[in-house]
Amino acid sequence: MKKVILVFVAAFLSLGIACAQDMAKATETYNNGATSLSMGDKVSALQYFKEALSIGEKLGAEASELVTNCKNAIPGVILSIGKEAFNNQNFDEALIKFQEAQKAAADYKIQDVLDECKSLIPQVGIQKDLFLANEAYDKKDMAAAIDGFKKVIAADSTNSVASIRLIQSLAATGDLDGAKNFLGLAQANGQGENANKVLGVSFLKSAVAALKAKKFEKAISHAESAAELVNNPQAWLIAGQAASKLSKNTDAITYFEKYLQGAPSAKNAGAIAYTLGALYQGQKNKEKALENYKLAKDKGYALAQQMIDALSK
């Protein structure tokens, strides 16, 4: 009987020594993880914490504090690794890590990490699409850029980068009316000034090209759109010239007057004032004709004096 008791005592002492050794190993492994984490080696830290957790769970109540510490650390470390991948634009790896962190946080009931993962996971796809769209834009692959920016906006209508880049891409392809459809979105996202400038310049260039191509209706329409978006008197000049070519003299008068209001000191101000005088004269408005001829003279347009003399008789 005594031999049996001694055997049990020896076995118990052996088991106690083994548990103590395992506890020491678990503690050392956990501490190695903490050290690695403090040195910025998150991958090694994660491995140490997982190993310490595995040992600690086998030890039971004796290692409960260590197990809790491991469970508190693991989801956050995985999340941090995912964030690094995200910041390095390695979006596929980031998604894997965010999903892994989400599962660990759910399993270990780490609510703050769980909430952050739920917020970040949808952003991975959006940022990946935005990255690819920007890459296509830089390569001047506007079709791919447009598709990409539209995809981003469909997922996140508040994305300010996508809203202005979509307008830039559409404008680059000549789809100015399509670009204009997204103007309100860009304005809502704080990109109103940039969007107005992009579209204003694009509409003005288009108006100039249309005037040269003798597409006068288009020149007027795009000049008016440009004037709505940017403060550039040149738009009114183009509209006036196009309207004159179409014999829309009343409209031409309106456009030329707006041009002079916006650019009273322009080199061609005298010539435009003279043109206004002629247009008013054609409408038999002697008073306004004389007024503009005098303005032309004041601005150094020599031929105006002859018309002033003729109308003053």
Residue, then its C-alpha position, 0 to 999 in steps of 0.5 A: m500500500k505504501k508503495v502505491i501511495l509513493v507512486f501517486v505522490a511521485a506522479f503528482l510531484s512530476l505533474g506539478i513540475a511539468c505544469a510549472q515548466d509549461m507555465a514558465k514557458a508560456t510566460e516566457t513566450y508571452n514576454n517574447g511577444a511583448t518584446s517583439l511588439s515593442m520593437g515593431d516586429k508585429v509578425s513575430a509578436l503575433q506568433y509568440f502570443k498565439e503560442a503562449l495562448s495555446i500553452g496557457e489554454k492547456l494549463g487551465a485556471e492557473a494560466s487564466e490571466l496569461v490567456t486573457n492577456c493573449k486574447n486581448a493582444i492578438p486581435g489588435v496585433i493582427l489589425s495593426i498588421g492589416k493597417e500596415a498592408f493597407n497603408n502600403q496599398n497591399f489591399d488584398e493582404a489588408l483584407i485578409k488581415f482585417q477579416e482575421a482580426q475581426k474573427a479573433a476579436a469576435d471569438y475573444k470579445i474584443q469589441d473596439v477591435l471588432d468595431e474598427c474591423k467592421s468599419l475598415i473592411p468596406q474601405v478596402g474595396i473602395q480604396k483598391d478601386l480608387f487606387l486602380a482608377n487613379e493608376a488608369y488616370d495617370k496612364k491616360d486610360m480614361a475609359a478605365a479611370i471613368d469606370g473605376f471612379k464611378k465604382v468608387i462613388a457608387a460605394d461611397s458617394t462622399n469620396s471627394v477624390a473620386s468625385i473630382r477625378l471623375i469630372q477630370s476624366l470625363a472632361a478629358t474625353g470631351d464628355l463635358d455634359g456628362a462631367k457636368n452631371f457630377l458637378g453637384l456631387a463634387q460641390a457637396n464633397g468640398q470640390g466645388e471650386n476645383a470642379n468649376k475650374v476644370l469644367g470651366v476651362s474645358f468648356l471654354k476650350s471646347a467653345v474656342a474649337a467650336l468657333k474655329a470649326k464654325k459650329f456656332e451654336k455649340a460655341i455659344s452653348h459651351a461659352e455660356s457654360a464656361a461663364e457659369l463656372v469660371n469668371n473668364p470674360q473670354a467666354w462672353l467674347i466667344a459667345g458674342q462672336a458666334a452669335s454675330k456669325l448667326s446674325k443673332n445681333t441682340d444676343a451678340i450685344t448682350y454677350f459683348e457688353k458682358y465681355l466689356q464689363g468683365a474686361p474693360s481694359a482688354k486690348n481689344a476693348g475699343a474694337i468690341a465697343y466699336t462692334l457694339g456701336a455698329l450692332y446698335q446702329g443696325q437696330k436703329n438705336k442711335e443713342k446706344a450706337l453713339e454711346n459705344y462709338k464714343l467708348a471705342k474712341d476713348k479706348g483708342y479705336a481711331l475709326a470710331q470718330q468717323m462714326i461719331d461724326a456721322l451720327s452727330k449730324 
